[in-house]
Amino acid sequence: MILSFLTQQPSSNVIQAKLNSASKSLVSSWLKIARDNLEARFKEQGEWILEDVQMVLTQVTQDDDWLFGEELRREGMELVTEHQKLENDRRYVGVKYEFRSISSI
């Protein structure tokens, strides 16, 4: 049974809901919380991977190139360098955004 505030087109799987402003505000809040949670988990996973790569790089030396290959070691070093560049860019954009928000007040 479809509730009275829900409508569905006969040939569609899309269900539309008619919400009042309080419900819309609540849904918006839930979506923001969900996005923030997803972003935090994604960032956390990236940090774990970075830690693993850095740990491996501290243990693999040029003497180990015969076994792992120089390319693999260099690729790991490039990943760490790329992470540092991306992190700096993210911080710069965040500061720039905060500055715009403050200056518009």
Backbone torsions as a table, in degrees:
resi	resn	phi	psi	omega
1	MET	NA	130.8	177.6
2	ILE	-90.5	131.0	-180.0
3	LEU	-67.4	158.4	-173.4
4	SER	-63.4	-27.0	-179.1
5	PHE	-88.7	0.8	177.5
6	LEU	-107.5	139.6	174.9
7	THR	-130.0	148.3	179.0
8	GLN	-137.9	133.7	176.3
9	GLN	-70.8	142.4	-176.0
10	PRO	-57.8	-37.9	-175.5
11	SER	-103.4	20.3	-174.8
12	SER	-130.1	153.0	174.7
13	ASN	-92.5	0.1	-178.0
14	VAL	-83.1	130.2	176.4
15	ILE	-111.7	129.0	179.1
16	GLN	-106.0	142.4	179.7
17	ALA	-120.8	140.3	174.6
18	LYS	-96.9	113.5	-176.0
19	LEU	-117.6	146.5	174.0
20	ASN	-81.4	175.7	-174.0
21	SER	-64.6	-35.2	178.4
22	ALA	-65.3	-41.9	178.5
23	SER	-66.3	-40.7	178.0
24	LYS	-62.1	-41.2	178.6
25	SER	-63.3	-42.0	178.6
26	LEU	-64.0	-44.6	178.5
27	VAL	-63.2	-42.5	177.8
28	SER	-60.7	-41.7	178.6
29	SER	-63.2	-44.5	178.5
30	TRP	-62.1	-41.4	179.5
31	LEU	-64.3	-40.2	178.3
32	LYS	-64.0	-43.9	178.2
33	ILE	-61.5	-43.0	179.9
34	ALA	-63.9	-43.5	178.5
35	ARG	-63.4	-44.5	179.4
36	ASP	-62.0	-40.8	178.6
37	ASN	-64.3	-45.3	179.5
38	LEU	-62.6	-43.3	179.0
39	GLU	-62.8	-42.0	-179.4
40	ALA	-64.8	-42.3	178.8
41	ARG	-66.0	-39.8	178.9
42	PHE	-63.4	-44.1	179.5
43	LYS	-65.1	-40.6	179.1
44	GLU	-61.9	-42.9	177.8
45	GLN	-62.4	-41.4	178.1
46	GLY	-61.7	-38.9	178.7
47	GLU	-66.5	-39.4	177.4
48	TRP	-62.2	-44.8	-179.9
49	ILE	-62.7	-44.0	178.6
50	LEU	-59.9	-44.6	178.1
51	GLU	-59.7	-42.0	178.6
52	ASP	-62.5	-45.3	-179.6
53	VAL	-62.7	-44.7	179.7
54	GLN	-64.1	-38.9	178.3
55	MET	-62.9	-45.0	179.5
56	VAL	-63.7	-41.2	-179.2
57	LEU	-64.5	-31.1	177.9
58	THR	-71.2	-23.9	-177.5
59	GLN	-94.5	-21.4	-178.5
60	VAL	-99.5	122.2	-179.1
61	THR	-113.3	177.8	177.9
62	GLN	-62.1	-27.9	178.0
63	ASP	-64.4	-23.8	-179.3
64	ASP	-88.6	-0.6	-177.4
65	ASP	-58.9	-30.0	-179.5
66	TRP	-63.7	-28.5	-178.2
67	LEU	-92.9	-48.8	-175.3
68	PHE	-93.3	-24.1	-177.5
69	GLY	93.2	139.1	-179.2
70	GLU	-63.1	-35.9	-178.2
71	GLU	-59.6	-40.7	-178.9
72	LEU	-65.7	-42.8	178.9
73	ARG	-64.6	-44.9	179.6
74	ARG	-65.0	-37.6	178.4
75	GLU	-63.2	-40.0	176.3
76	GLY	-62.2	-42.7	178.3
77	MET	-64.4	-38.7	177.7
78	GLU	-66.1	-36.3	177.2
79	LEU	-62.7	-42.3	179.2
80	VAL	-65.5	-42.4	178.5
81	THR	-63.2	-43.5	178.7
82	GLU	-62.8	-40.0	177.0
83	HIS	-59.7	-44.4	-179.2
84	GLN	-62.5	-40.6	178.2
85	LYS	-64.1	-46.1	-179.8
86	LEU	-63.9	-39.7	178.9
87	GLU	-64.4	-41.1	177.0
88	ASN	-63.5	-42.6	177.7
89	ASP	-62.2	-42.6	-179.9
90	ARG	-62.6	-43.0	178.4
91	ARG	-63.8	-42.6	-179.1
92	TYR	-61.7	-45.8	179.9
93	VAL	-64.1	-40.0	178.5
94	GLY	-63.1	-43.3	178.8
95	VAL	-66.7	-41.7	179.7
96	LYS	-62.2	-41.6	179.4
97	TYR	-65.9	-44.4	179.2
98	GLU	-62.5	-39.4	179.4
99	PHE	-63.3	-43.5	177.3
100	ARG	-61.7	-41.1	-179.2
101	SER	-64.6	-41.2	-179.1
102	ILE	-70.0	-41.9	-176.7
103	SER	-70.3	-19.4	179.5
104	SER	-84.8	-6.9	-179.2
105	ILE	-75.4	NA	NA
